[in-house]
């Protein structure tokens, strides 16, 4: 152990620390006891005590009790810190609710013991002082071969008066890092061995850097020293967030603390095996000596200072904690191969979620229009099944989408706007948002004060940060979307950048090859048109994107040339300036938090792909000069990169890199290549409810043999509680997972891509071997048909399919209805009645009624929840019509009530129920039904068509219901 001499300042600190502790521990209680006395009543209080007058003495007694409690808490903190120091445990225990008190106690005890014999053992536990308090999850690791006295971190303000030897060591390490060396000297090289997880805590490079380098942000230096070097288990460090127990990390020369092993010096507390591993690992370090450890703060990072209109900076972040070997390899495994799916959509979670949500809404709209339309033949229409590129793109959307991330972003931004409105504060101008390891960082144009809780100050005054755990507590709030112009541009260092186009003080220019620019423009347009964190918006596409209009016809408009754009924007700029002046607002941001927040100030974003002429460019620059205040944003393409009025200049390379040197950005760009763009548009066009409105009813994708000879080998009941007939229940915890996988396959008879299956069952990722093991168990569970064919197979595209011998009640329900309305039931009334009755008997409730909480989340992407009620309603209406043909009103009422149990919101069923009840001639029964309908409608009242029908069937229904009460 190296021992350093104590300076005169250390003894002065120790003296004052002793005096402070004596005053706080002895002086405070002594003063309270002698000057104020016992503040609490001497006996049991009576009811009369509650009626006594509140005097100044009452407040003094209350304040005295508070001071006594604070003294007791501080005393406990001192005892805990003293015990930790004297026992050498390194990290003391946490006193509940005593963060500042325990930090003060730690400083005083440390200063007192710094000149004592126990200071060396106490120092490692204090390496966090002044940065983040202390971490209760830190744990002892490899036994120390070296302990350096002193506890001030390298980049703290307290380092100014630290011992001279420490200053020399830090200076030597800094000069060595500048020189490009990987360590100090061969004899001073230090190593750290990653420890096994302890409970839910795992080692991370950030925490190692905090403990031994004094700053968690220096984790990049450790990463660069050890990147791609062979570890004892044969693997390599390739990602800063993926480290494994047993790995060895070479540390920078200025690393300190009792958890390090210094080689080749002897380390008696380290096993010979570990010494040999470290010695072997040290011989692989030559590659690092030329690279230096200056990875901290690459060319795109800006230490300190505030970003301006020409600067964006990556937020300071912690690397994601290591979650163990399985998840680490899972990320690599799934990223290595896309199984033929489009990579661009797999790596664009926010874009994919927006497209998937918009597509689902479009398909639901088509279903409802077909059900309530005048063309009876379209009832029960099945949405078209995509094929080819469209099918691959749909699968990529299902795999890549992150709806939870979109929901978190939307709720967080709206929650921020609501909190600022409650405090009567205006929305700050936000240039960009960064999503990093689940946390949300907003980069402001200028400091805007302290953010409202639970938001926190970021790395400087121009960053507001919201941790994911805090964001998950946000609920939906009724406020306008504050920053609808945010759009994803790409990723950098595992952080996703969203640029706020409407806040840029001028034009954003994009240079590069035409095809590369087109992929960026298409991605931006598609995300703006479908994102989930905006309300209303106008997106004007000029010179490209006419085929993108089907994504959002209410948002996207297309102009042919720049002349039309200039004319349009001149008029809108004048209009917005006048409206802002009349409303008394400085910018659209102040208008979004007032009473008119939902009716005005929607952004208008202009995307001009082709380079404008010199004259048009000047006109656009003049319009864009005041655009950010008006909520208007411009993204303009250019071939040369030289565009008048361009505030921010970006370039897209042929390798998919989005460069902005003046902004300090080098992103992996988010793109939507032309082939995938066409496939996405095809999905939306096929789902258009107005397309081919007179086409005949479509055939279900899978029909079963409903005769006795078609009895299935495996029968699953999905309509209602989930049951499986023909298979034994699997043993163990995997039973629920197997049931969920089978349900997904049963709802997609056309086939399910393996990536879609794995992302549905494991939304946070899974390794190939785990997925393949599940498929093997599922294949064994389902078994084979009598001819030896496995019931779980693959089609020509590699998608998973089920044999025809595996059937669900939903398949049977569809087949019965199809046969009754388009098959044998068309020519035989008796057959139609029997088929419809059998179909309605299958309905036992909603789809998968008893599914466990937290599972089957993939159903939110499906439209089967809209298909099933419509199918049941169509079946009930057809059976009602069948019975009313023979004036069997009671049978018709029975069929309609059975359908209403699954489709209670279907207005058609209620209309037919009113007609059938009227046919019974029982006026009181009809009045009771009308009363029930009014009770169900609530404050909205009855729909106009229902009121008109009641006026026809029961003209006195209003008076009758009023009389009933």
N, C-alpha and C positions, 0 to 999 in steps of 0.2 A: 504494500500500500504506500502510495506516495503521500508525504505529509508536507504541507506548506506552512510558512510562518504566518502568524496572525498580525495584521496591521493595527496601527493605533485606532483607525476608524472602526475596525471590528469590535474593539473593546468599548469604544464610545457607544456604538450601537447596542451592544449587549447591556451596558449600564442603563441606557434609556429604556430598553425593552423591559429590564427588571423593574424599573420604577413604574412604568406603565402597567405591568402586570400586578404589581403591589397595589397601585391605586384602584385598578378595576376589580381585583379579587377581594381586597381587604378594605380599602377606603370606601368604596361604594356602599357595601352593607353596613359598615360602621357608621357612616353618615346617615343612612336611612334609619338605623336603630336609635341613634342618639338625637337626631334632629326632628324626626317625624313620628317615629314609634310604629306600633303595630297598626296597620291600616284596616284590618278586618274586624268585624264585630266580635265582642268577647263572648257572646252567647248566641243561641239559636234565634235568628230573626223572626219576629212575629208579623202578623198582617198589618199592625199599626206602623211598622217600620217602612212599609211600601208607601204609606200616605204622608210620611214626613216631608218637609220642605227640602228641596235640593239646594245645598249651600256650596260656597267655595270649598269648604272642607271636604265635601263629598267628592268633588273633582280631584282634589289633592290626594285623597285616599285611592281613587281609581288609578291616578297616575303613578302612585307609589306601588300599587300591585303590578302594574305593567313594568316598572323599572325592576322590581324584584324578579319577575319572570325573565326579563332580558338578562339580568345578572346570572340567574341560574343556568340559562342556556349558554352564556359565554363561559361560565365556569366549567360546564360539561365539555365544551369545545376544547378548553385548555387542557383538561384532564385527558381527553382522547388524543390530542396532539402530543402531550408529554409521554403518554404510554407508547404511542407509535415511535417516538424518537428514541426512547430508552430501550425499547425492545428491538428496534431496527427492522420493523415490518415493512418499511418503505412507503406504503400507502395507508393512511389512517382511515378509520371508519367514518361514516357520514353521520352527523347529528341531524335529525329531521328538522327541516325548516331553518337551518342555521348556515346558509351559504355565506353571507357577508361576515357573520360573527366568526365562523370557523376559519375563514380566510384571514381575518385580523389575528385570531389566536395563533394561526400557523406562522404568520410573519413574526409575531413577537417571540414565540417559542423558538423559532429558527434563529432569530437574531441572538437570543440568549444562549442557545446551545452551539452557535457557530464557533465560539471560542473554547468549547468544551470537547471532551474526548469522544462524545457521541455524535458530533456533527457529521462525520463521514458517513455513518450509517443512516443519518436522517436525510441527507441531501438528495438521494435519488427520488424520494417521494415528493420532493418539492420542485421538480423540474417543470411543472405546469404553472407555477405561480405567476400570476399577472396575465395569463392568457385566457384560460377557461376554468379557473377554479381548480377543481380536482376531479378526477374520474374514478368513481367508485368501482368501475368494472375492471380497472387495471389489476394485474396479477403478477406474482413473482415468476421469473422465467429462469434462464440458465444461470447457474451460480456465477458470481462475479470473480474475475481475476484482477479487476482494477476498479477502484472507487475514487472519484475525484471530489474533494470537498468543495463546497460552494453550491448555491442553489439558484443563481440567477440565470434565466434563459438567455440565449445568445442575442435575441433581437428585442429585449425588453429595455425599458427606460432605466430600470434599476441597475443595469450593467455598468453605468458610469462610475459607481463607487465600489465595484467589486475588486477583489484582491488583484494585485498587479500580475501575478502568475496566470490567472485566468484570462486577463486581457491579452497577455502575450500569446497564450494558446489559441484564443479566438483569432487574433491577428495573423498568426502563423497559418491557421487553417484557411483563412480567407485568401491570403496571398498564394497559398498552394492551389486553391481551387481556381484562382485566376490564371495560374500557370498551366492549368490543364491536367494536373496529376490526379490520379484516382484516389490516392491515400497520402498520408503524411510521409512516412518513411517505412521501409520494410519492417523495421522493428516496432513501429507504432500502429500497424494495421489492425483494425478492430473488426469483429464480426458479431453478428446477432443470429440466433437460431430461432425460427418461427415456432411458437409453442402450440400445443394442441388446444382446441377450444375448451373454454371453461364455462359450462352452462350455455347461455345464449351469446356469450361474448367470443369474438374471434379476433386474432391479431390483424392489424392492417398497417400498411406502410405509413399512413398518416399518423397513427398513434405512436409508431416506433420513432418517427421523426420528431414528434412532439416531446417524447420522453428523453431522447438522446441528442437531438439537435436543437431543441428549444423552439421549434417552429414546424407545425404540421405541414406547411406548404413546401417544406424542403423534401417531401417524400419523393419528388422527381429526381433528386440527386441520388438517392438510394436506388431508385429504379434504373437510372442510367448506368450506375456502377455494376449492376447485376443482370441487366437485360441480356437475354439469349445465352446465358452461361449455364452449363450443365449442372443440375442440382443432384444431390445424392440419390434421388429416386429415378434419375435419368431424364426428367422433364426439364423444361426451361421456363423462365419468367418472361412472359410476353405481354401481359396486361398488368398495370399497376394495381388493379383491384382484385387480381386473382393470384393469391399466394396460398401455399399449403403448409401444414405443420411438418416440421423436419427440414424445411428448406433453410439454407444459410444465406445471409445477406452481408456482403461487405459494406462497411460503414465509412462515411467521410472521415477525414483525419481529425476533425474537431469534435467528433462524437464523444459524449461523456455519459457516465452513469454506471451503476453497479450491475447492470444486466448484460454488459458486453464482455466478450471474450477476446483477449489480446493475444495474438500469435505472432511469431513462434515462441513467445515467452511461455513459461510453464503455467498451466492453469490447474492447480491441484483439485479443484472442485468440479472439473469437467472430465467426463469419462474418456478413457483412451479412444474408444470408437468415435466419439464426437470430435476429439482432437485430430484424429486421422482424417475424418471427413472435412474438417476445416482446412487442414494442411493440403489435402487434395484440391479443394475448391480454390485455395489461394493461388495455385499454379495456373488456374484458368483465367486469371484477372488481367493478363497483359493487354487484352483487347481494349480494356477501359482506359489505359493510361494515356492514349492519344486523344480520347474523346473528352476527357475532363468530366467534371460533375456539374457543369453549368447548365443543366437542363432546366433549372428553375427559371421560370419566366422566359419562354421562348420569344421569338420575334413578334408574336401576336399578342403578348401580354404587356400590360402597362401597370407598373407598380405605382400605386397612389395616384393622386390627382383625380380630376373629374373629367369624364368624357365630354367631348364637344361634338359639334355637327360633323366633324371629320374624324371622329375616333369612337370606336366601340371596343370594349374589353371583355374578355372572358371572365366570368365571375369566379372568385376563389371558391374552391369546392373540396370536399373530402372525397377520396376515391371510395367507391362502393365497398362495403365490408365483404370480406371473403365468407361465403356461405357454405363452404365445404367443397369437396372434390366433385360431388355429383353435379352441382349447379355449374361449377366452373367448366367442366368438360361439356356440359349440356349446351352452354352458350356457343362454345367452339363448334360443337357437332352440328348444331342447327344452322350456324352461319356458314359452314364450309360448303353446304350443298343446299340448293333451293328446290331440288327434285323437279326441275323443269319449270318452276313458277317464276314469274317476273320479279327480278331482284329489286327493281326500283320501287315497287309497291310494298314489298316485304320490309324495306328499310324506311318507309314513310308512314309511321303509325297514325299521325294526326290526319294526314290526307286520306289514308285508307279508311279511318273511322268515319270521316265526313262523307266520303263516297258511299260507304256501306249503309250509313244511316239514311242518306238521301234516296238511295236505291230502294231500301225497305219501305220508306214512306211512299215512294212512287208506286211500288207494287201493291201496297195496301189500298192506295187510292184507286188503282185499277180494279182491284177486287170489289170494292164497295160500289164503284160506278157500274160494274157489270151486274152486281146483285140488285141494285136499285134502278137500273136502267129500264127503259121501255122495251128493249129487245129481250123477250123471254128466253130465246135460245142461248143467250150468253150467261145465264145463271149457272153458278158453280164453275165458272171459268177457271182453269188451271193456268198459273203463270208459265210462260215458255221456259223450257229447260235449256240453258246456254250450252254451246258446244265450241270446240276448237279454242281459239285465242280468248274468246269471251269467257269460256269456262275456266281457263287458267287464270285469267284476271280476277274472276269472282273468287276463286280459291285463294289467290294472293291477298285479296281484300280481307277475307275471313281470317287468314293467318296473321297478316301484318297490322290489322286494326287495333287501336288502343282506345276503346271507348271510355275506359276509366280515366285515362289521361286527359281526354277531351272534357269529360265531366268535371274533373278536378280543376282544370284551367278555367273553365267557364264559371264555376261556383266561386273560385278564388278571386277572380277579377270582379265579378258582380258583388261579392262580399266586401271587397276593398272599397268599391264605389259607395255601397250602402254605409259603411263605417265612416267614410269621409263626409258623406252627406249629413250624418247624425252630428258630426263635429263642425258642421258648416264650413268645411274646407273644400277647396276646388280640387279637381283631379289633376295630378301632376302630368306633365308631358312625358310620355314614355317613348323612347326611341326603339327599344328592343326588349324582348323577354328571352330568358335562357331557361330551358328545362334540363336540369342536371341531377342525375341520380334520384329522380322523383321530386326534387326541390324546385321551386319556382323563383327565379331572380328577375326583377324588373330593373332595367337600366334607365334612369331618368335623364332628361336633358339638363337638369340643374338640381341642386339640393332643394328638397321640399319639406324639410323638417323631419320630425320623428314619425315613423309610420304607425298607423293604428294597430293595436294588438289583433290577432296574433302575429302580424308581420313584424319583422325585425330589421334593424339596420344591417346592410351588407358590408362589403369590404371597405366602402367609403360612403360618403353622404349621398352619392348618386346611385346607390344600389339599395333596393328594398327586397328582402328575402322572406319567403314563406316555406317552412319545412313541410314535407309531405304529410307527416303525422298531424300537423295543425290544419293543413288543407282538407284532410279527410273529415274534419269535424264541421266543415261548412255545409249548410243546407241551402236549398233553393231560396232565393230572395227575389222579390218583385221590384227589380230595378233594371235600368237599361244597361246594355252591354257597354262598358266604358271604352274598350279598345278593340273594336271589331276589325280594324285594319291589320291586325297581327297576322303574319303568314310565314310559314316555315321556308327557310332558304337552304338549310343543310345542318351538318353536325361538325363539331370540332372538339377533340379531346372528350368524347362521350357526352358532350353537351349539345343540345339542339337549339339553334338560333331561330327566333321568330322576329322578323323585322316589322315595325309598325309603319306601314307605307304612308298612312295619312299624316304622320307626325314629322316626316323628313322635311327639313327646311329647303325644299327645292326638288329637283328631279333626281331620281336614281337611274343611272345609266348602266346598261349591260352590254358589254362587247364580247366578241367571240365569233366562232363560225355560226352560220345561219341555223344549221340543224341543232347545234348545241343550245343556242339561244331559244329556239322554238321549244325544246324540252323543258327549259326553265320556265318560260312563259306559260306553257300548258299546265305545269305543276302549280304555279302561283294562281292561275285562273281557276283551276279545279278546286283548290283548297279554299280560296275566297268564296267560291260559289256554294260550297257545301259545309263549311266549318260550323262547329257547334258552339262557338263563343261570340256570335254576332246575332243581331236581330234583323234589321233591314240594311240593304246595301245596294249600290249600283256599281256594276263592273262593266266598263266600256272597253271592248276589244277592237283594236284598229289594225287592219292589215293581216289578221290571222284569227283563228278560233271561231269561225262561223259555225262549224260543226259542234262546238262545245255548248251551244245554246241549250240543247236538251237537258244538260245537267241541272240548270236552274233558270227556266225561262223568265221567271219574275225578277231575277237579278242581273242576268247577262244580256247585254245588247251589243250588237256588232255594227261598226261603221266601216265603210269601204276605204276612205282616204283621210289624210291628215286635214284637208280643208274642212271637211264636215266636222271633224273633231274640234278644230280651233273655233269654228262658229258656235258649236254647242257649248264649249267650255267658257267662252267669253260671256255668253248669256247666263250660264249658271254661276259663274264667279260673281257677276254683278248682283244676281239675285241673292246669293248667300251673304255677301257683304251687307246688303240692305237689310236682310232679315236679322243678322247679328246686331247691327246697329239699332234696329227698332226694338229688339229684345233686351238691349243693354248688356250684351255679353261680349267678352273679349275674344273668346274662341268657342268652338263647338264643344269643348270639354266642359265649360261652365254650363252650357245648355243641357248636358246629359245628366246632370244631377239635380235639376230643378223640377217643377211640377209638370213641365212639358217633355219630360225625358223620353217618353215612348212615342212621341208624335213628330219629332224633328231631329235634325242634326245627324242623319244617317250618312255614312261616308260614301264618297264617290271616288273610285279607284280606276285610273286609266292605264291600260296596258297597250303600249305601242311597240310592236315587234320590229318594224322596219325603220331604218334611220330616216328621220325627216330631212327635208331640204334645209339649207342654211337660213332661209327666210322663215320657214315654219318653226325651226328650232329656236329662233329668237323669240317668236310669238309665244311658244310654249314656255320658254324661260321666264318671260314676263308674267304669264299666268301662274306659274308655279312659285313665283317669289313670295306670294302671300297664301299659298295653298294650304300649308300646314295649319294655319289658324282657322281655315274654312272647312277642314275635314276632307280635303281633296288630295289625292296622292297620284304621282306619275312614275311609272316604270317604263323607260324608253330604251329600245335596242339601238345599237350603233355598231358600225363596222370598224371604225377607227379608234374608238374610245375617247374621242374629243368631241364633247357635246356642250354647247353653251348652257349655262344655268344648272349644270349637274353638280349637286351638292355631294353626292356619294357616287363613286365610280367603281363598278365591279366588272369582272371578266370571268367567263366560263371557258374552261380549257377542254380539249378533246378527251382528257382523262377524267372528266367529271369533277374537277376542282373549281370551286368558286372563289376567286381571288379578289381581295380588296386591300392592297398594301397600305393605303392611307388610313384605312379603318383598322388595320392590324388583324385582318381575317384571312384564313385559308381553310375553307369549308369543304367537306365532302358534299357536293351539291345534291339537293333533292330534285329529281328529274321525272318527267313523264314523257318518255319517248313516243314517237308517232304511232308505232304499232300498238302499244298499250293504250294510248289515247283513243285510238279507233275502237279498240275492244271495249273500253269503258263506255264510250258513247253508244256502242251497240247494245250494251246491257240496259241503258236508260231508254233508248229508242224502243226496244222490245217491250219494256214495261210501261210505255206511254198509254194511259187509259183512252186517249182519243185516237189511237192508231188502229186502223181497220176495225171500226166499230161494228161493221155488219158481218164479220167473219163468224163462222159457225162455232158452236161450243167445242172446246178442246177436249181431248181424251186424257184421262188421268195417266200419269207416267207409268203406272203399274196396276194391272188388273189381275185378280185372282180367280181361280175356278171356284164358283160358289155352289157347285153341286156336291153331292156326297162323295164323289170320287176325288174331289179336290181338297180333302181334309189335309191340313198342313201337319208337318212333323213337329214344328215349334210354333206356338201361337202366343203372341204378346198382346196384352190388353193395355193400351196407352190412353184411351178416352175414358178418363176417370183415374182411379188408383192403378198404379203400375203393377201388373201381374204377368208372370211367364208360365205357360203351360207346356209341358213336354221336356223340360230340362230340370235337373237338380239344382238347388240353390248352392252357389259356390261358397266354400268355407272361407273364413278369415275376413280381413279388412278390405280385400280387393273386390269383394262382391259388389259393393256400390259402384265401383269404377267400371266393372264389367257390364253392369246393368245400364249405366249411362252410355257407354260405348255402343251397346246394342241398340239403345233408343235412337242415338244419332244415325246409325246406319239404317234403321227402319224408316226414319223420316226422310231419307235420301236414297231411294231405290236406284237412282241413276248412278250412284257411286260416290264415295267420299275419298278425297285425297289424303294420304297419310299425314301430311303436314296439317291439314285442316282438323283431322281427328286429334292429333297431339296438342294443337293449340287450343282446341275446345276443352279437352280434359285437363290440360296443364297450362293455363293462360300465361304463367310466368316462365315457361320454358321447361324443357325436359331433354334428357339425353336420348340418343338413338337406341341404346341398349335397353333402356327402361320402356320406351315405346314398343320396341320389337318384342320384349318379354310380355307386355300386355296383349299384343296381337296373338302371340303364341298361346297364351292362356285362353283368350277369347275363341281362337280356332279350336282348341281342345274342348272347350266347354260346349260349343255349338255342335261339334262332332261332324259326321259325314252322312250323306244320303245312302240308301241301300246299295246304290251302284258304286259307292266309294268316293264320290265327288265331295270335297269339303264344302260345308255350308258357308264358309267364309272364304271368298276367293278374290281375285283381281281381274280387272278388265284389261283391254289392250293398252290403255293409257296408264296402267299401274294403280288405278283407284280401287279402293276396297268395295266389294259388292257382296250382297247376301243371295243365297240360293232361293229359288221360288218356293221351296219347302218351308222357309222361315217367313211368317206372315204376321201382320198386326191387325187389330180390329179396325184401325183407321183404313188399312188397305181394303178390308172387307166392306166397310161402310161406303167408301168411294165406289167400289165395284158394284154393290147393290144399287146405289143411286143411279150409276151410269146405266146399268142393265134395265132399270125400271123406266128411265126417261129416254134412252137412246137404243135400247136393245129389245129383248123379248117383251118387255112391258109395254112397248108402244102398240103392239098389235093385240094384246090380250089384257083386258081390264082386270081380270082376276089375278093374273101374274103380277101386274103392276102393284096392286094393293098388297099382295103378299110380300113382295120385295121391299116396298117402302116400310111396311110394318116391321119386317125383320131388321131393316137398317136402323129404325128409330129405337128398337130394343137394345142395340149395341151402345147407345149413348148413356153413360153413367156419370157424366160430369165433365169438367174442363180437362184439358190435356195434362197428363202426368200430375194429377191433382195432389198427390202426397209426396212430391219430390222434396228431398231434404234441403234445408237452407244452405246456401253457399255453393250448391251444385247446379248443373244444367243452366249456367249463365249464358251459354251459347244460344239458348232459345230467344234471347233478346234480338239476335240477328235474323231470326226466322220469321216467316209470315204465316206459319201454320197456326199460330194463335188467332189470326184473322180468318184463315181458311176454314178452320173447324167450325166456328159458330155459323158462318155463312152456309157451309155444307149441311149442318144440322137444320138450320132455318129453311133451306131449300127443300130438305126432306120433309120437314113438318108441313110446309105449305103444300107440297105435292100430295101428301096423304090427306090433308084437310080438303083439298079440292076433290080428291077421290071420294071421300065420304059425303061431301055436300052435293055431289052429283046425284046421290040417292037420298038426299035430305036427312042424312044421319048427323044432325048437329052435335049430339053428345059425343059421338065418336070423333068428330072433327075437333071439338073442344079438347078432348083428351089428347089428341095428337099434338095440338098447338101448345098445350101446357107442358108436355114432355119436351118439346123443342125449346121452350122458353127457359127451361132449367139450365141449358147450356148457352143459349143466345138471348139473355134477358134484355139486351139493348136493341134488338132488331125491331124496328118500327113496323115492318111488314107483318110480323107475327101478331102484334097487338091489333092491327087493323083487321086481320082475318078473325081474330078472337072476338072482336066487337061484332063483326058481321055474323059469326056463328052463334054468339049469344043472343043477338037480336032475332035470329031465326028460331030460337026456342020459344019466343013470345013472352018471356018472363021479364017484365019491365024492371022489377026490383033487382033482379040479377044483373041486368045491364047497368043499372044505376050504381050498384056496388062495384062493378068492374070499372066504371068511369071514375068513381071515387078513388079506387086503388091506383089508377093511372095518374090522377092528379097528385096523389101522395108521392108517387115515384118520381114525378117530374120536378118536384121541389120548387125553388124560387124561379126557375126558368119558365115554368108553366108548360102547358101542353104544346106540342108542335102544331103549326098551322093546319097541316093536313089532317091531323088527328081531331082537332077542333071541328074542322069542316065535316068530317065523317060523323062525329057525334051529333052535329046539328042536323044531319040527314037522318040518322037512325033514331035519335031521341031529342027532338027539338026542345024539350023542357028540362034538359039535363042540368043546366045551371041552377034552376030553381030547386030541382030535386036534391041536388048535392048540398045546396045551402040549407035546405030544410033538415037534411040528415046531420048537418053540422060539420 
